[in-house]
Amino acid sequence: MLVSPCLTHNVLKSRMISICMKKSIQIISLFSGAGGLDLGFTNKGFEVVFANDIDKDSWETFEKNHNHQIDRRSIVDVPSEEIPSAEGILGGPPCQSWSLAGSMKGINDNRGKLFYEYLRILRDKKPLFFLAENVAGIVSKTHIPEFLKIIEEFENLGYSVSWKLLNSKNYGVPQERKRVIIIGYRKDLNKTFDFDNIKEREIISLKEAIGDLPKSKEAKEKNKPNKILKISNHEHMNGGFSTIYLSRNRRKNWEDPSFTIQAGGRHAPLHPDSTKMIKIGKDNWEFEDGENSSHRRLSVRECARVQTFPDDFIFYYDNVSKGYKLIGNAVPVKLAEVIAEVIAEDLKEII
């Protein structure tokens, strides 16, 4: 049967209107920081309708890059009724108290207790899904009993919960970075997030990630930022290297992915062109050519590249150390993207 061109046009027009009217998946962002997790999700069609972080060093960076105002109160002081409804909640409660490199106080630390504020908002808003991210230390032998209690709390709130320790290097991130990802779907959806559905990517080297960048500029005295840079944030922290820094190798070769980008410039990995480090004793390394050798930390922009932030994502700070902190605390954008893809696919017939 021949179909009228006019009818075909009307059908196509109707479908296009339907696609345009279909709303994006709205998300609530908690403990937002610079918004690496948010950027990964918005890149895949999600929409942030509420963002919160008490850290004043993150406010300008988040607001200018995401074009969204951030609620600046402590999450403890934010009533659930003042948060708009959304299909999802994202957030990585402060990880320092769970870190293997930190105090390991866990839930007994005030920062660890913020996990329960996350639970409180989840209970009151009842979104279709949630995602929580934390350091590998949260599933260490010391903390696994408390961690499993938290998983049980999520399940008691009516969510089917999945969790897994992921290494970011397997998902398009040029970095060895292990993080625990917890994802829950509301039980009435009759769905469970399957981590096997996340597509692994080829491992990306430092050469591929930062090899095209020119030499970075040293920060000014007291690590104040340079006002004019050809490439935004392409400046590195000055100062010496502590005995803690020299307790292990900090340099990777060009063909390798980076070490983990930490939330502190003093611990930023060395640039691959830096002099090699050699082990001279237990927890004791030194530069191969001595103190006069060529070595520098990765720049703020290089760390951002390793965390897969695009170059047009600008970090704002009054001290270079704060730039490293913003980046090191973030979820790698590409890791967030591959997770967002699976969630969007799981929810496409529901929303």
C-alpha positions as CSV (number, residue, x, y, z in Angstrom):
1,M,0.0,0.0,0.0
2,L,1.3,3.4,-0.9
3,V,1.7,5.8,2.0
4,S,0.8,9.5,1.5
5,P,3.9,11.7,1.6
6,C,1.9,14.1,3.7
7,L,1.0,11.3,6.2
8,T,4.6,10.2,6.4
9,H,5.6,13.8,7.1
10,N,3.0,14.1,9.9
11,V,4.1,10.8,11.5
12,L,7.7,11.8,11.5
13,K,6.8,15.3,12.8
14,S,4.7,13.7,15.6
15,R,7.7,11.4,16.5
16,M,10.1,14.3,16.6
17,I,7.7,16.3,18.8
18,S,7.4,13.3,21.1
19,I,11.2,13.0,21.4
20,C,11.6,16.7,22.0
21,M,8.9,16.7,24.8
22,K,10.4,13.7,26.5
23,K,12.1,15.1,29.6
24,S,15.7,14.3,30.6
25,I,16.4,12.2,33.6
26,Q,16.7,14.6,36.5
27,I,19.3,14.1,39.2
28,I,20.1,15.5,42.7
29,S,23.8,16.0,43.3
30,L,25.1,15.8,46.8
31,F,28.7,16.4,47.9
32,S,29.1,17.9,44.4
33,G,32.6,19.3,44.6
34,A,33.8,20.2,41.1
35,G,31.2,18.0,39.6
36,G,33.0,15.2,37.7
37,L,30.3,12.8,38.5
38,D,27.6,15.3,37.4
39,L,29.5,16.2,34.2
40,G,29.7,12.5,33.2
41,F,25.9,12.2,33.7
42,T,24.9,15.4,32.0
43,N,27.1,14.4,29.0
44,K,24.8,11.4,28.7
45,G,21.6,13.5,28.8
46,F,20.8,13.7,32.5
47,E,19.9,17.0,34.1
48,V,21.1,18.4,37.5
49,V,18.1,20.0,39.3
50,F,19.8,20.4,42.7
51,A,23.4,20.5,43.8
52,N,24.9,20.9,47.3
53,D,28.4,21.2,48.8
54,I,29.6,23.1,51.9
55,D,33.2,23.4,50.5
56,K,33.6,27.0,49.5
57,D,36.6,26.2,47.3
58,S,34.3,24.3,45.0
59,W,31.5,26.8,44.5
60,E,32.9,29.0,41.7
61,T,34.2,26.0,39.8
62,F,30.9,24.1,39.9
63,E,28.7,27.1,39.2
64,K,30.6,28.4,36.3
65,N,31.2,25.1,34.6
66,H,27.8,23.6,35.2
67,N,25.8,26.8,34.9
68,H,23.9,25.8,38.0
69,Q,23.7,27.5,41.4
70,I,24.9,25.3,44.3
71,D,23.3,25.1,47.7
72,R,26.1,26.1,50.1
73,R,24.8,24.8,53.4
74,S,26.0,21.7,55.2
75,I,23.9,18.8,54.1
76,V,22.9,18.4,57.8
77,D,21.1,21.7,57.6
78,V,19.2,21.0,54.3
79,P,15.6,19.9,55.0
80,S,14.5,17.2,52.5
81,E,11.4,19.2,51.6
82,E,13.7,22.0,50.2
83,I,15.2,19.5,47.7
84,P,13.2,19.1,44.4
85,S,12.0,15.7,43.4
86,A,14.2,13.9,40.8
87,E,14.6,10.5,39.2
88,G,18.1,10.0,40.8
89,I,20.5,11.0,43.5
90,L,24.3,11.1,43.0
91,G,27.0,11.7,45.5
92,G,30.2,10.6,47.1
93,P,30.1,11.4,50.8
94,P,33.5,12.5,52.1
95,C,35.9,9.6,51.9
96,Q,38.8,10.7,54.1
97,S,37.6,8.8,57.2
98,W,37.3,5.6,55.1
99,S,40.7,5.9,53.3
100,L,43.5,3.4,53.8
101,A,45.8,6.4,53.8
102,G,43.7,8.3,56.3
103,S,42.6,7.8,59.9
104,M,40.4,4.8,59.1
105,K,37.8,6.0,61.7
106,G,35.0,5.2,59.4
107,I,31.5,5.8,60.7
108,N,32.8,7.1,64.0
109,D,34.2,10.1,62.2
110,N,31.8,13.0,61.6
111,R,32.6,12.8,57.9
112,G,31.7,9.1,57.9
113,K,28.4,9.9,59.5
114,L,27.5,12.0,56.5
115,F,26.7,8.8,54.8
116,Y,23.6,8.7,57.0
117,E,22.6,12.2,55.8
118,Y,22.7,10.7,52.3
119,L,20.4,7.9,53.5
120,R,18.0,10.4,55.1
121,I,17.5,12.3,51.8
122,L,17.2,9.1,49.8
123,R,14.5,7.9,52.3
124,D,12.6,11.2,52.0
125,K,12.9,11.8,48.2
126,K,12.5,8.1,47.1
127,P,14.1,8.5,43.6
128,L,14.1,5.7,41.0
129,F,17.8,5.2,41.5
130,F,20.9,6.3,43.5
131,L,24.6,6.2,43.0
132,A,27.2,6.5,45.8
133,E,31.0,6.5,45.3
134,N,33.8,6.0,47.8
135,V,37.4,4.9,48.2
136,A,38.5,1.3,48.2
137,G,39.2,1.5,51.9
138,I,35.5,1.4,52.7
139,V,35.5,-2.4,51.8
140,S,38.8,-3.1,53.7
141,K,38.9,-5.7,56.4
142,T,38.5,-2.9,59.0
143,H,35.4,-1.3,57.5
144,I,33.6,-4.1,55.6
145,P,31.2,-4.9,58.6
146,E,30.1,-1.3,58.7
147,F,29.9,-1.1,54.9
148,L,27.6,-4.1,54.7
149,K,25.4,-2.4,57.4
150,I,25.1,0.6,55.1
151,I,24.2,-1.6,52.2
152,E,21.5,-3.2,54.4
153,E,20.2,0.3,55.2
154,F,19.9,1.1,51.5
155,E,18.0,-2.1,51.0
156,N,15.7,-1.4,53.9
157,L,14.8,1.9,52.2
158,G,13.4,-0.1,49.4
159,Y,16.3,-0.4,46.9
160,S,17.8,-3.4,45.1
161,V,21.5,-2.7,45.6
162,S,24.6,-3.6,43.6
163,W,28.2,-2.6,44.4
164,K,31.6,-3.3,43.0
165,L,35.2,-2.1,43.3
166,L,36.1,-0.7,39.9
167,N,39.5,0.4,38.5
168,S,39.0,3.5,36.4
169,K,41.8,2.5,34.0
170,N,39.5,-0.1,32.5
171,Y,36.9,2.5,31.5
172,G,38.6,5.1,29.5
173,V,40.5,6.9,32.3
174,P,44.3,7.1,32.0
175,Q,44.8,6.3,35.7
176,E,45.1,3.5,38.2
177,R,42.1,4.5,40.5
178,K,40.1,2.0,42.5
179,R,36.7,3.2,43.8
180,V,33.7,1.5,45.2
181,I,30.5,2.2,43.2
182,I,27.1,1.5,44.9
183,I,24.0,1.7,42.7
184,G,20.4,1.1,43.8
185,Y,17.2,0.8,41.8
186,R,13.9,1.2,43.6
187,K,12.5,-2.3,44.2
188,D,9.2,-1.5,42.5
189,L,11.1,-1.2,39.2
190,N,12.0,-4.9,39.3
191,K,15.5,-4.1,38.1
192,T,19.0,-4.5,39.4
193,F,22.0,-2.7,38.1
194,D,24.4,-5.1,36.4
195,F,28.0,-4.1,36.5
196,D,28.7,-6.5,33.7
197,N,26.8,-4.2,31.4
198,I,29.5,-1.5,31.7
199,K,31.6,-1.6,28.6
200,E,35.3,-1.7,29.3
201,R,37.6,0.5,27.2
202,E,41.2,0.2,26.1
203,I,43.7,1.4,28.6
204,I,44.9,4.9,27.8
205,S,48.5,5.9,28.4
206,L,49.9,9.2,29.7
207,K,51.2,9.9,26.3
208,E,47.7,9.8,24.8
209,A,46.3,11.8,27.7
210,I,48.8,14.6,28.1
211,G,51.5,14.1,25.5
212,D,50.3,17.0,23.4
213,L,50.6,19.6,26.2
214,P,53.5,22.0,26.2
215,K,55.7,22.6,29.2
216,S,53.7,23.8,32.1
217,K,54.4,27.0,34.1
218,E,55.5,27.0,37.7
219,A,53.1,28.5,40.2
220,K,54.0,31.8,41.7
221,E,55.5,32.4,45.2
222,K,53.5,30.6,47.9
223,N,51.8,28.7,45.1
224,K,49.7,31.6,44.0
225,P,48.2,31.0,40.5
226,N,49.5,32.6,37.3
227,K,46.9,35.1,36.0
228,I,47.7,34.6,32.3
229,L,48.2,31.1,30.9
230,K,48.0,29.9,27.3
231,I,46.3,26.8,28.5
232,S,43.9,27.2,31.5
233,N,45.2,25.7,34.8
234,H,48.4,24.4,33.1
235,E,50.6,25.3,36.1
236,H,52.4,23.1,38.6
237,M,53.0,23.4,42.3
238,N,56.4,24.5,43.4
239,G,58.3,23.5,46.5
240,G,60.4,20.4,47.6
241,F,59.5,16.8,48.1
242,S,58.8,15.5,51.6
243,T,60.0,12.2,53.0
244,I,56.4,11.0,52.7
245,Y,56.5,11.8,49.0
246,L,59.8,10.0,48.6
247,S,58.6,6.9,50.4
248,R,57.5,5.4,47.1
249,N,57.9,5.7,43.4
250,R,55.9,8.7,42.0
251,R,56.9,8.5,38.3
252,K,55.2,6.5,35.5
253,N,56.5,6.1,32.0
254,W,54.7,7.7,29.0
255,E,53.3,4.3,27.9
256,D,51.6,3.7,31.3
257,P,48.4,5.1,32.9
258,S,49.0,7.5,35.7
259,F,49.1,6.8,39.4
260,T,45.9,7.8,41.3
261,I,45.4,11.6,41.3
262,Q,45.1,12.5,45.0
263,A,43.4,15.5,46.6
264,G,46.6,17.4,47.2
265,G,49.2,18.9,45.0
266,R,52.1,17.8,47.3
267,H,51.3,14.2,46.3
268,A,50.7,14.8,42.6
269,P,52.5,12.3,40.5
270,L,55.7,13.3,38.7
271,H,55.6,14.2,35.0
272,P,56.9,11.3,32.8
273,D,59.8,13.5,31.6
274,S,61.1,13.8,35.1
275,T,64.2,11.9,36.2
276,K,63.5,8.3,37.2
277,M,63.3,7.4,40.9
278,I,65.3,4.6,42.4
279,K,64.6,2.6,45.6
280,I,67.4,2.9,48.1
281,G,65.7,1.2,51.1
282,K,62.3,0.3,52.6
283,D,59.9,3.2,52.0
284,N,62.8,5.3,50.7
285,W,63.3,6.5,47.2
286,E,65.4,9.2,45.6
287,F,65.8,10.8,42.2
288,E,68.3,9.0,40.0
289,D,70.4,12.0,39.3
290,G,70.2,13.6,42.8
291,E,68.6,16.9,43.8
292,N,69.8,18.7,40.7
293,S,67.9,16.4,38.4
294,S,64.9,17.5,36.4
295,H,61.6,16.7,38.1
296,R,58.2,18.3,38.5
297,R,54.7,17.3,39.5
298,L,52.0,17.0,37.0
299,S,50.3,20.4,36.4
300,V,46.7,21.1,37.5
301,R,45.6,20.8,33.9
302,E,47.5,17.5,33.4
303,C,45.8,16.1,36.5
304,A,42.5,17.3,35.1
305,R,43.2,15.5,31.8
306,V,44.1,12.3,33.7
307,Q,40.7,12.7,35.5
308,T,39.2,13.1,32.0
309,F,37.9,16.7,32.4
310,P,37.8,18.5,29.1
311,D,40.2,21.5,28.6
312,D,37.2,23.9,28.5
313,F,36.3,22.9,32.1
314,I,38.1,25.7,34.1
315,F,39.1,25.3,37.7
316,Y,39.0,28.5,39.8
317,Y,41.3,28.9,42.9
318,D,43.3,31.4,44.8
319,N,46.1,28.8,45.5
320,V,47.3,26.1,43.1
321,S,47.0,23.5,45.9
322,K,43.2,24.0,45.8
323,G,43.1,23.2,42.1
324,Y,44.7,19.9,42.8
325,K,42.2,19.2,45.6
326,L,39.2,19.9,43.5
327,I,40.4,17.5,40.8
328,G,41.7,14.8,43.1
329,N,38.3,14.7,45.0
330,A,36.3,14.3,41.8
331,V,35.0,11.2,40.1
332,P,36.6,10.8,36.7
333,V,34.3,12.1,34.0
334,K,34.7,9.1,31.7
335,L,34.0,6.6,34.5
336,A,30.8,8.5,35.3
337,E,29.8,8.4,31.6
338,V,30.0,4.6,31.2
339,I,27.9,4.2,34.3
340,A,25.4,6.8,33.2
341,E,25.0,5.0,29.8
342,V,23.9,1.8,31.6
343,I,21.5,3.6,33.9
344,A,19.9,5.5,31.0
345,E,19.4,2.3,29.1
346,D,17.9,0.6,32.2
347,L,15.4,3.4,32.7
348,K,14.5,4.3,29.1
349,E,11.2,2.4,29.1
350,I,10.2,3.8,32.5
351,I,10.8,7.6,32.1
